[in-house]
Amino acid sequence: MRVLITAVQTPFIDGGANYHVNSLYEQMKKRGINVEIVRFIFKYFPNSDILKNIKVWLEQDFTQINGIEIDKVISLQFPTYYLNHPNKILWLMHQHRAVYELYDLKTASNDLKELKEIITNLDNRYIGQIKKRFANSKNVANRLKKYNYINSTPLYHPPYEEEKFYTDKSENFIFLPSRLEKLKRQDLLIKAMNFTKSPLKAIIAGVGSHFQIYQELIDRLNLNHKVKLIGKITQEEKFKYYAKSIAVVYPPFDEDYGYVTLEAMLSAKPIITCYDSGGVLEFVYDGLNGFIVSPNPQVIANKIDYLYYNRDRAKKMGHNSLEVYRDKNISWDNVINNLIGDNN
């Protein structure tokens, strides 16, 4: 069997999408599947370039390449699912968010309005034609149903190197590793630290467009003694920070899936998140393995302090996190069987 995974590439921008694609490839290879990845460059602005990207994928026929028959194609990202193949499988990370859940009619430019109409019509047509449709979370599946009236099945997958996460004796800090971007809302944690009464510090790892913005916020609030932006870290450093943290705070806006959540669970840590954090809410149960609160810094601060002053409860909630993860049947065997198994 020859399988192609189709994805896009944005140079010098790394994150969960790359882990997702690369992990699927590696796991299929481990199982003896003849698989390759096909990536094209994706430019998400200006809108005229998005239309060019769409045109590229609409023109692709992956039925046969250089005389080699392709048995299955797994498409994960917009706009790769527009390609032509008789046995195309969708495992949707997300659609083009700017024309769906992040779209604001009041502020949308004329070219964005036009782009929204084009993409919505294309998604309705091409996604609707795919017989096997999966999404990487219930949140992504719900968006597809809400905006395009198309059903898909949520299919969870493990984070990268899941077997290497561990737990250790907690130290006096909370942890948040993620790309530093507006939608990840690290500013909520930074502002929350202005209200905490416990001696806990916040360690925020990652790089991104908002690094300087967040550092300026820390400086303005005089929080350099309580909040540290530590930039890019290695996988080994990430495992250690998770293992030794008291808890993980992860408050993104409408997250698709959220590796941070799963990584915290594998590290047996409680998670503080927000009621509008999207896919995170599929794994955090308020009061059991974390807290779901309003996106309000003072409310987040109260929960941070609670976990510090109630260490036994925090430890128990962390243990619950690991149990919740195990109960979800999150495995690559399950993923690959669903995607290309003969019974599907």
Buried (B, 14 or more C-beta within 10 A) or exposed (E): EBBBBBBBBBEEBBBBBBBBBBBBBEBBEEEEBEBBBBBBEBEBEEBEEBBEBBEBBEEBEBEEBEEEEBEBBBBBBBBBBBBBBEBBBBBBBBBBBBBBBEBEEEEBEEEBEEBBEBBBEBBBEBBEEBEBBBBBBBBBBBBBEEBBEBEBBBBBBBBBBBEEBEBEEBEEBBBBBBBBBEBBBBBBBBBBBBBBEBEBBBBBBBBBEBBEBBBEBBEEBEBEEBBBBEEEBEEEEBBBBBBBBBBBBBBBBBBBBBBBBBBBBBBBBBBBBBEBBBBBBBBBBEEBBBBBBEBBBEBBBBBBBBBBEEEEEBBBBBBBBBBBBEEBEBBBEBBBBBBBEEEE
